[in-house]
């Protein structure tokens, strides 16, 4: 039976989608319902009918799920940042573990038992060490910061975010006041005019340092000295104020040029026993405590004894690299972002690590170069972006044929796709372990070990 748009149906929520929406079955049709909890019996208004699925919203919860809780965030229903504020953390972990297992089974064709389980976060609030606030105007013409509504450029004003650091929220408030006082206009994406696009704050969890980068469509702004003075007065841990220039028309946050307005250009932090200097462009995991556990798992899966050559693709600022170097004879690390490569080289030097070679290149190009030279690493470690391995990288890996591949992933679907490709080429998925680095959101990390025995 075809569902009718705007009609209300009563149903029970049976599952979650990969994005954290609830799933109900109405007349045999799967209906995706945001902010629902498994076990909810509710009246659902159909908002869209597709060819094979439908979408709806909760009109009334008739019988609430045992997993449902009252969201602590007052804008949880509007903001696109968190999707699990309304369920217990135990239920969230269960949903995320199932998400990874389902991807490995349905997409990857693997045995679900290969997933050991999920390691939950010790803290679910204020765990993020990186905040990127979009900037806009409210109806009264005052500057607001917050986060986008789902699938839009509409900003939901948020002054105190429950997953961002409190330092970042204070920094954003200072910038808002400065913009209002000096009539600095936010950038308007529709009209392609204005100035400030984003406020980017990074906090060193171990060092206590704080760095603010103002991202602007113009290089000239009024009263920058006043902004720096206000930030320094409000944030004793501040070590640098930077201005990034971005005139792009897309959703990329950082532009190519960054100037130092005051202080240091790099933020210092410590992770896995090493000291790191980080540029705004350098990748760094947002959850410090969980990142240490994630990387320790990756090292354990690598099984290094001190005699191996390890290759790492997508090395970022070298956070995994330096730990690999402690346990391997030699490490070759690859990253495409020049600032991150320079950070990585500095980080190796400041930690006295000399057995690492850093290459600034696309992962696929570098992997092809290794394969062309006939170099076969004993262990290959990859930590790609959400899109996973591109075709060139997968092809080059299959030319090198390393005996062990450790895959660190932030997207179970692309991980499972790549696992299937490697499995078809003779690799075996030995084990996988999920980690929750992003409590209250739908995202989850996973580490997989794949091995190959040459015949």
Protein Blocks (a to p, Z undefined) as FASTA:
>chain_A
ZZdehiacddddfbdcfkopacddeehiacddehiaehiacddddfbdcfkbccdddfbd
fbacfkbccdfbfklmmpmkbcclmbcfklmmmmmmmmmmmmmmmmnopafklpnbdcdd
fbfghkbfbdcddddddfkopacdddddehiabdcddfbdfkbcfklmmmmmmmmmmmmm
nopacddfklopajbfbdcddddfknopacdddddfbfbdghklmmmmmmmmmmmmbcbd
cddddfbfblbfbdfbdcdfbhjfbdcddeehiacdddfklccdfblklmmmmmmmmmmm
nopahjaccddehklnolmmmmmmmmmmbdcdddfblklmmmmmmmmmmnopakbccddd
dfklmmmmmmmnopacfbdcddddfklpafklmmmmmmnopabdcdddfbfklmmmmmmm
mmmnopacfbdcdddfbghiabdcdddddddddZZ
